[in-house]
């Protein structure tokens, strides 16, 4: 264990581990929802769970034993009521743990150590890389795109309590901590109604205003102070993106009106930040010639956010010009007194403009074809036989459009009408928020060049001019097959004269999105990660061939099986064969609150991403770029792993297993997100329609985490049989990419707990599947440890290891409760008892358990 890891572990034990025991004992003594001894009884249940699973008891046996030995309850309704109280109590224990981790963040993490900007500064100076840094920062940036993908269950009120509780814990203010714990006890965690896309947007704007505004400002100010010649104001280095209100892929609740409303909220949010900062500045900058300029700005901001109907033609340039005049006056009249304060604000305006975060529009590829066919049928803008044309002819037609369709064209389908409205809305947003307000259109399920040109054609049909089309069209490649053919698709586009001209107008830059989640669902953990690596490699090569700067946008989630885990290490591991113009990734759910939930955490993790991208170019070495023989090894691993994963998915009871043994079918009832759990409304569960988040989430709640390791053990064993294991050990030592892949695989396994579902081994229907998964888990653990030379999973990440262990112990009772409820539901279904008065309560118990289980997985990000 390194000195830094040892220090961090000790700090974690003191600031989180010991304090949790202390405050949890205080929490346990609180009166709680009609049952005075909830906390004490829950402790007894936890002990029974730990002992019961050691003795190979099932969840049902453990729960029944608990009620017999420690309560007098015999009525099923009374028993179920107590189980609900346990869930509510555990949820609040997890909040306490979250707040303690937030409070201890700077103590546990070395915010000046390896991977930070201070570390980068010393590296740059030591190796004389100032000129290379200046060249790199001309067009390098990190873009974090906040999404509303539902992977966290905390309502806004609870997030606020976590924030306040963390501050009180940091200050050791026991009185305040006690009050906030009592507040938690009386604050509902359950959302009775699904949030609207606008609700989701407002929740995330809170993070923009209270976290990213300050964190990004601090980072830019540091870089400008240390490397003033390296920062170009035309490249802000940090960009924020935004999906709520723009992501309409399978979400019928997002429409053009919502999009415009969210864009207006983003504009209002950043102006409010500027307004408050200018008011604070006026207390310091009280000098002649300065106060009047600041007052003008303050009045402009006030009109734009507080007076209805008084929006002015405020622009980013107007703000910069005013602040520049203030800056010049301070320099020449007051010898630079408080100059740093005005510089900080200018830095933020350069980053956030009037848009705060760029609102991305996203829609599924098949929708665009239906719109075009409807237009061909209802207008003269497209040939009447458009639907029957060949792919090549369609591409010719779409790139030759000259006349837009009128806005009064009547669509019979709301989605089709909204597609046209949303494209027109982009122009309105750009007029109010600047081009960066909304200038990206993402095509999910993209699998052809035609899919991209369909969107290009729709922009022309909506009245956009070819010469001034200020929007980037971004294909999203997700499945294993789509990733395989991605380079071929882009080559077709690059060689299309009209599209090539559009790219030239967009600075010869093409953004391509690659989705981890659906890739993992489709091909398993190893194949998804390797498929994306190879796709990036091939896309980089074809883009360089056509002199196009390609930028990769990664659709990452929180857990390793959705592209999360040690994210910055993946970016640091990319070699010269993969373009590194920008780092762009989605951030969602618990990843936002855990990695970016406080200013300290946001600054630290943003710095690590910046460091990864910059150091990859400036301090590259031969071990970073994989050699041909290394790629051949990894391809064999991916193929073996893929075959094993497909064999599991092909099992005749696979879908039933997920549906009947996991909480999957209750996922959409949790009211945590506006988007449905499936892309279609069909009653039958199909893996193709099922979204990746509930798919991965179901495995996580089963504590089997199939999507994070399944097939890896089989692949490693196969390589050993071929006599190639020593080559793999060497690759593990020399390749950060391969090591990071295995590190994240270890995290998925560390968060698995098979005793919870061991009772299924004897199930006549599901026993074979459970045994297959468990055996693969054991095999993967054996070979991953053999590969790394470690004695335990995550042994080189002691803080994360302890955090996971503590969280898993907190959540064990409600994992048991959830499986108990699922078992009872399945038993009622098997007996064809559909009218049991207890069944709806069992179903609600399953759903409510999901809240704490998912929230406890916060450190999967």
N, C-alpha and C positions, 0 to 999 in steps of 0.2 A: 504493500500500500504506500502511495506517495505521501510526502509530508503534507501537501495541500489536501489530499483526500482524508488523511488522518485528522488534520485540524478541522476540516469541515464536518467530519463525523462527530467529533467531540462537541463542536458547537451545536450540531443538530440534537444530540442527546440532551444537552443542557437546556437549550432554548425551546425545543419542541417536545422531546420525549418526556423529560421530567415535568415540565410545565403542563403537559397534557394530563399526566396522572394527577397533578395538583388540582387543576381547574375542573377536571372530570369528576373528582370526588365532591367538589363544590356543586357541580351540576347535578350529580346523582341525588343530592339531598333536597333538590328543589321539588315542591309539590307539582305534579304534572298531570293535567287533564283527568281529574277525578280519581286517579290512582296514586296514592302517596308514595308507594314503594316501587314505582316503575323502574327506576335506575337499579335498585338492588336486585329486583327480579330479573332484569335483563342481564346483570352480571352472572347470576346463577345459570341462566340459559346459555350464556357464552361458555361457561365452564362445562356444561353438559354437552354442548356441541363439540368442544375440543376433545373431551373424553369419549364421546359417542363415536366420532369418526375414527379415533384410534382403535376402537373396538368394532369397527366395520358395521356400525348401525346406519340405518337409512334416516333421512330427514323426518319421515313420518314417525318412526320409532323414537327419535330424539324428542320431538315435540310432545308426543303422547306421554313419554316418561317424565318430561318436565312438569306437565300439568298434574300428573299423578303424585309426584314427589314434593312439589313446592307450592301447589295451590289447592284450593278446595273447589275449584270450578269444575262442574260436570256438564253444564249446559253449553252446547257448541257455540251459541251466540256470545256467551260471556268469554269463552276462550278466544274466539276470533277478535272480539273487542280488545282484549289484552294484547294480541299479536299486532293489531294496528297501533296501539300505544308504543309498542317496542319499535316499530318502524319509525314513528315520529321522533322518538327519543334518539334513535341511532342517527337519523338525518341531522340532528342538532349536534351530536358528537362529531360528525364529519365536518360540519361547519366550524366547530371549535378547532379541529385539527387543521383545516384550511387556513384559518385566521392565524394560528400559531406559525405555520410555515411562511405565510406572507410576512409576518412580523420579523421573523428571523432571517429573511432572505439575504440581506447584505452581510449578516454574520456567517451564514453557512456557505455562501458563494463568494469566491474571491473576485470582486468586481474590478480589480486592477490586474488580475492574473492572466494566464494564458488564454488567448482567444478574445481578449478585450481590446479596445482602441489604445489604451495605455501600453499594452503589450505590443501592439502593432507599431506604435510610435517608437519604442525602443528598437524594434527590429528594423524599421525604416532607417533610422539614424545610424545604427550599428553597421548596416550593410550598404549605406550610401544610396538608398533607393528613392530619393526625393523626386527625381525627374520621372522615374517609372510610375510613381504614385500619381503625379500630376497627369500623366498620359492616361492612366487607368481611370481616374475620377472624372475625366471629361464626359464619359458616357456610361459609367457604371452606376448602378443604383440597386437598392433593395425595395421591392414592392410587397407589402403585406396586404392581402385582400381579405377583409372581414366578411365572413359568411354567416348566414342564419341557420346553417345545417344543425339540426337538433341533436346535440350530443351532451347537453347539460340541462339539468332540470331545475336549477335555482330560479325562482322568480326575482324580479328586480329588487323587491324589498329585502330579500335575503342577501343578495349581492351587496346591498348597501350596509347591512349589518356586519357582514364579513369585513368590509372595508373599515368600518368604525371599530370593530372588535380588534382587528389587527393593530390599529393605532394604540388602543388602550393597552393591549398586551405588550406592545413595544415599549410603552411608557411605564409598564408594571403598575398600572392604575387599577388595583383590585376592585375598588368600588365601582368604577365604570364597567369593568369586565363582568362583575356580578349583575349589574343592571342590564347589560346587553344579553347575557345568558338568559335572564328572565324574559327579556323581549323576544328572544328566539323561541322560548317555550310557548309563547302566545301568538307567534306569527305563523300564518298558514303557509305551507310549502306547496300545497296542491292547487293547480290552476283549474278552475271549473270550466273555463272556456279556452279554446285554442287562441293563441295570439294571432293577430293579423300581420301581414307583411310589414305594415307601417309600425305596429307595436315592436316588431323585431328590430326594425331600423332604429327606432328611438332608443331601445336598449343598448345597441352598439354605438350609437352616437355618444352615449354617456362615456364609453371608453375613449373615444376620440377626444372629447372635451377634457376629461379628467386624467387621462394617462398619456396618450400618444402625443398630444399637443406639447406637453412639457418634455417628455422623453426625447422626442425627435429634435426639439429645440436645443436640448443639452448636448446631443450628439453633434449636431451641425456646428454649434458654438465651439465645442472642443476641437473639431477638425480645423475650423477656421483660425482658431488661436494658435494651434500647433503647426499647421501647414497652410498659411494664408494664400500662398501662390497656387495651391493645388485645387482649390474649390472654385468651380465655375457656377455663377448664379443661374445660368441657363439649365444646369443639371442639379436638381435639389438633393440627389443622393438617396433620400428616403421618400418613397411615394406610398400613399395609402389608397387601397381599393375598397370597394363596397359592393356587396351582392343583394342585401335585402331590398326589395322594391324593384330590382332589375332582373333577378333570376326567376324566369318564368318556366323553366324546364319541369314540366309535370306539375306545376303549381297553379291551379285555376284561380287562385285568389290574387295573383299579381296581374295588374293591367296598367295601361298607359297612365291613367289618372293617379294610381299609386306611385308609379315611377316619378311623375312630376312632383308629387307631394313629398316624396323622400328626398329628391334633389333639392327642393326648397328647404327642407329641414336641415340638410347638410350645409347649405349656404348660410342659413340662420345660425347654425351651431358654431361655425368658424367666425362669423362676424361677432357673435356674442363673446367668444374668447378674445378677439381683438379689442372689443369695447371695454371689457373688464381690465385688460392689460394696459390700455391707454389711460384708463382712470387711475390705475396704480402708478403709471409713469408720471402723471401730472403732479403727484405728491413729491417727486424727486426733481423733475425737470421744470423748475419754477423760474426759468431764466427768460429775460427779455427776448422776444422773437421766436421763442420755442412754444410758449404756452398757447399762443393763438393758433399755431399750426396743429397742435394736439387737440385743441378744442374743436377745430374744424373737422378733424377726423372723428372725434367722439360724437359730434352731431350727425355726421353721415352714417356712422354705425347705428346710432340710436334710431334714426328714421327708418333704416332698413330692417330693424328687428322689432321695434316696439310700436310703430305707428302704422295701423292697417292702411293699405293703399298708398303708402308714401315711399315705396321702393324707388331709389334713385339709380342712375346709371353708374353705380359704383363699379370700379374695375380694380384688378390686382395692381395694374400699373399706377393708377391714381394713388393707392395706398403707399406703394413703394416710393413714388415721387415725393409725397408729403414727408415720409419718414427720412428720406435722403436729405431733404432740406433741413429737417430737425438735426440730423447727424452733422451736417456741415456747420450749422450754427454752433453746435456744442463744441466742435473741434476748434473753430476760429474765435469763439467768444468766451468759452469757459475752460479752455485748455483740456478739453476731453473729459470733463467731470461727468460721471455716470454714462459715459459713452457705451459701455458694455450693455447697459439696459436696452438702449435703442437698437444696438446690434442684434441682441437676442430676438427682438420682435421682428426685425427685418428678415432674419434667418427663418423664422416661422412663416412669415408671409410668402417667402420664396418656396417653402415646402408645401404649404396648404392653400395658397391663393384664395379664391372665393369658392372653391369646390370642396375643401376639407378632405374628401376622399373621392376618387373617380368611381362613378356609378357604372358598373358593367351591366350590359344587357346579355342575357343568356336564354337560348331557346333550343329545343331538340330538333335535329335536322329534318325529320320527316314532316314537320309542321310547314316548313317553307315550301316544300313541293306542293302541298295541298293548297296553299295560298296562290301560288303561281298558276296552278290548274284552274282555280276559281276565277282568277283575273283573265285568263285566256278565254274562259267561257263567257264572261260578262263584259269584256271590253275589247277594243281593237289594239290594245297595247302589245299583245302577244298573239301569235298565230292561233287560230282556232284548233288546229291539230297538235298543239304543243305537247299534250299528254302522250301522244304516240310517237313523238320524235325520238331519234337515237340520242344517246348521251352527248355525242359530239355536236349534233345539230342544236341541242338545247343550250350547250355552252356557247355556241356561236350566237344564238338568239339573245341570250342573257347579256352578253358583252356588247351587243349592238343596239340596245334599247335607246331610243331617242326621245320618246314622249312619255311623260308620267301619266298615271291613271288619276282620274279626278277623285276627290275625297268623298263624293257622294255615291261611289260605287257601293252596292249593297251586298254584303257577305251574309250568308245564312248561318255561318259558324262564328261564334264569339271569339274563338282563338285566332281565326284568320283575320278578323277585323282588328283585333288587338295587335297582331303582328305588324300590320301597316301603321297603326296608331303609334306603336312604340318606336318605330323607326322615325316617324315624324317628330316624336317627342324629343329625340336626341338633339335635334336642331334647336328646339326651344331651350333645352338645358344648357347647351353650349353658349347660347346668347346671354343667359343669366349668370352662369357659373364659370364661363370660360370653356375653351375646348376640352381641358382636362376634366371638366365636370362629368362628361359622358362621351367617350370616344372609342369604346371597344364593344364589339358584338361577338359573343362566343357561341360557337355551334357545338352542342353536345351530341354524342353518338355520331360524330363525323366520320365517314368512311370513304369519301370520294372527293375529287376536285370539283365535281358538279355541286356538291353540298355547299362549298364555299362560294361558287359563282352564283348559286341561287340567291344567297344573301346579297351579293354584290348587285344582282339584278333587281332585287326588291328595293334597295336603296335608290337606284335609278328610277324605278317605277314610283317611288314615293316623292320624287321631285329633287333629289340630290343631284348636283352636277358632277360629272366625272372629274373635272379639273379641280374641284374644291371639295372632294369627298374626304372630310376630316375625321374618318373613322377607320380603326384597324379591325379587320375581320379575322377572327381567331378560331381555327379549327381545334376541337378537343378530341384527341385520340385516347380511347379508354380500354377497349378489350384487347386481348392478346393478339387477335388477328388484325385489328385496326392499327395497333402499334407496329406490327410487322410490315404493313403496307404503307405506313405514314410517309416515308421518304419518297415512294413512288407517286403518291398523291401530290406532294409538294413539288416534285419535279414537273408534273403536268401543269401545275399552276404557274411555276416560275417561267415555263416556256410559253405560256399564253401571253400574247403581246399586250392585250388590254390589261390583264391583271398585273403584268410586269410594270406597265406604265403607272398603274395605281400605286404599286409598292415604291416606285421611284419618287412619287409625290410624297410618300410617307417616310422619306429619308432612307429608302432601301432597307427597311427593317420589317421583319415578319415575326410576330409573336405566335407561338404554338403552345397550346395547353396539353398537358399529359396527365391523365387521371389515374391515381394510385388505387382508389377505392374499388371501382368497377373492374380494374385489372386484377386486383387481388381476389375478388369474388369470382372472376372468370377463370383465372389461371393459377391461383394459389400464391403464397407469399414469395417464394424465390423467383418463380417465373415472372410475376408482375414487376418486381424490382429489376430483374435482369432485362426483361422486355423493354422497360422504360430506358434503362441505360443504353441498350443497343439502338433503340429508336433515336435517342438523343445523338448518339455517335453518327448514325446514318443521316439524320436530318442536318447535322452540322456539316457533314461532307457535301451533301447536295446543295446546301445553302451557300457554302463557300464557292462551289463550282459556278453558281450563278451570281456571285458577288453580292449576296444578301446577308445582312446581319440578322441572324436568328436569335430570338430571345425565348427561353423556355419558361413557361408558367406552370408550376406544379400544383395539381389539386391534391393537397395533403390534408389528412385528418389528424386526430390526436394519437390514437394507438399505432404501434408499429405496422399492424396489418393494413392501415390506411395511409401509410407513408410518413407516419409521425416518428416518435422516438427521438434519437439524437440527430435532429434534422441538420444542424449546422455541419456535422461531420460528413454528411452526404455531399454537401456543397464543397467542402474542403477537399473531398476525395476525387472530384472530377478532374480529369487530365486535359491536356491540350487538344485532344481529339473531340472534346465537347465544348461548345460555345459557352462563354462565361460573361456575356455582355451585361446581364442583370441577373439578380436572384428574385424570382417572383413566386409566391406561394399563397395558398389559401390558409386562413387561420380561423378556427371555428370552435364553438362549444367550450369545453373545459380547457382547450388550448389557449383561448383568449384569457380566461381568468387565471390560469395557472402560470403561463409563460409571459403574459402581458397584462396581468390584472392590477399591478401596481407600477408606479413610475420606475422604481428600482429594478423590478423584474423586466419591464419592457425595455429599459435602456440596456440592461445586461444582455438580453437575448437578441435585440437588434444589433448590438455591437458584435456579437458572436457571428451573426449572419454576414455583416459587413466584413469582418475579419476573414471569414471563410472565403468569400468571393475575391477579396483583394489579395490575400496571401497565396491563393491558388495560382494567380498569375505571377506575382512578384517573387515567390519563394518556391516555385515548382521544382520537383526533382524527378528522377527517372522512375521512382517507385509510385508516383501518383498515376501516371498514364499506364493503363494496363497494356501489357505486351500481348502479341498474338497468341502465344502459348497459354497465357493467363486467361484470355478470353475463351479459348477452346475449353479449358477446364471448367469455367463458369457456365458455359453453354451446356456442357454435359450434365453438370449439377442441375441446371434449370430444367433440362429435358426429363431427367429422372424424377425430379420433384413434381413436375407437371403431370407426368403419367400417374404417379401415386395419388395426387390430388384429384385428378379426373376420375380415377377408379372409385374414390370415395363419393364424389358427386353423382356417379352413375349408379350407385346402389339404389335399388328400387324403393327403399324406405327412407332415402335421404331427406326429401322434402317433408315427409311425415314426421321424421325425427325432430327436425327444426320446429315444425308447427306444433307438435304435441308435447315435446319435452322441454322446450325453451319458452320464454315469454314472448316470442316473436309476434304472435297474432294479436297481442295486446298492446304492441308498440304504438300504434296509431291513436290509441285512446289516452295516451299520457298527456296530451295537450301541451307539449313542449315546443312544437313548431307548427307553422302554418302549412307546411308542405305535407301531402299524403305520403304514406310509407311505400306505396307502390305507384308506378308510372301509369298504370291503367286501373280501371274500376272493376276488373274481373274478380269474381268471387274466389276462383281457384288460385292457390298460391303457385306462382311460377318463378323460378330463380331469375329469369331474364327480366321480368317486370319489377322484381323486388329491388328496392334501393340498397345500396351498399351499407349505409349506416345501420338500418335495423338488422341486416344480415350479420355484419360484424358484431353489433351490439348483442344479438342473441347468443352468439358463441361466447362473448365476454361474460354474460350473466350466467351462463352454464358453467363458467370457469373452466372451459375447455379450449378457448382461444385458437381454434383450428386455423384461422386465417393468418396467424402469426408464426407458425412453424411447420404445419403439416406438410410432409413430403421431404423436409430437409434432412431428417435422420436417414430415411431410405436412400436419398441421393448421396449422402456422405458415406454410407455403408457400401453402396455400389462402387464408389470411387476407390474405397479401400480394397475391395475385391479385385479391382483392375490394377492394383499396385500403384495408385496415384495419390495416396493419402499424404505422403511426405511432401509432395508438390503442393498440396492444399495447405499444409501447415506453414510452408514457406510463404505462400501467397497471403495467408492470414497475418503473418508477421509483417509483410512488406506493403500490403494494400489496405489503405484506410477504408476504401469502398467495401471490400469483402469483410473486414473486421466490423465495420458499422452495421452491415447486414446481419452479421451473427450476433452482435451486441443487442440489437433490437429484437432479434429472434429470442434471445435469452429473456428479455423483458416480458415478452408474451408468455413464455413458459413459466416465468416466476409468478405471474399473476393467474396461473392455472391452479385448480384444486380438485383433483379427481375423486377424492373420498366423498365429495358432495353428491356425485351422481353414480358412485360405484354400485349402488343397488340395481342399476340398469344392466349390469353385466349378466344377470340371470333372466332378464326380460325376454320372453319368447320372440318378440318382434324386433326389439331394438338392441338386444344383447350383442349381436354381431357388429353393429356400427360402433357402439360404445367401446367394445374391446379393440376394434381396429384403431380408433382414435387414441385410446390410452396406450396401446403398444407403440404407436408412432411417436407419442409424446416421450415415452421412456427411451426409445431408440434415439430420438433427436437429442434428448438431454445427455445421453451417454456419449454421443459422437461430438456434440458441441463442446463438452468439457474435455474430451480427448483432443480435439482440435486446438483448443485454447490453452490447455495445460492448467486450467483452474480447478479448484476443488468444489466450488459451488457456483450456481448461476448468478451472474451480475456481481461476482466477487470483486471486480475492479471498479465498481460503482457503489461504495459502501453507504453513502447517504441515501441514494435512490433505493437501495436494497432495504435499508431499515424503514424508510418511509412506506414502501410497499407492504412490508411485513406488518407494520402497525395499522395501516389502513385495512388490510385484509382481515386482521383480527377484529377490528371494529365492526366490519360489515358481515362477519360470519353468521351471526344470528339471523339477519334478514335474508341472507342467501338460503339458509335452512328453511325459513318461513316461506320463501317463494317456492322452493321445490316441494314443500309440504302442500301448499295450495295447488300447485300444478298437478301433483299426484292425485289429490282429491277430485280435481276436475276431470282428469283422465279416467279415474275409476267410475265416476258418474256417467261419463260418456260411454265407457265400455259396457256398462249395465243398461244403457239406453234410458237413463233417468234424466229427462230433459226439464222436468218441472220441479226440481229440488229447490226449496227456498234458500238453501245455503250456496248454491252454485254462483249466483251473482256476487255474493260476498267473497267467495274464493277468488273469483276473477278480479275483483277490485284489489284483493290482497296481493295478487301477482303483480298487478300494475303499480300499486303503491310501493312495493318492494324495489321496483326498478329505479325509483328516484335515488335512494341512498346508494344502491349498488353502482350505478353509473357515476354519480358524483364522487364516490370514494375512489374511482379510477383516475382521478385528476392528474396524477403524476405519470400517466401513460403518454402525455404530450411530449 
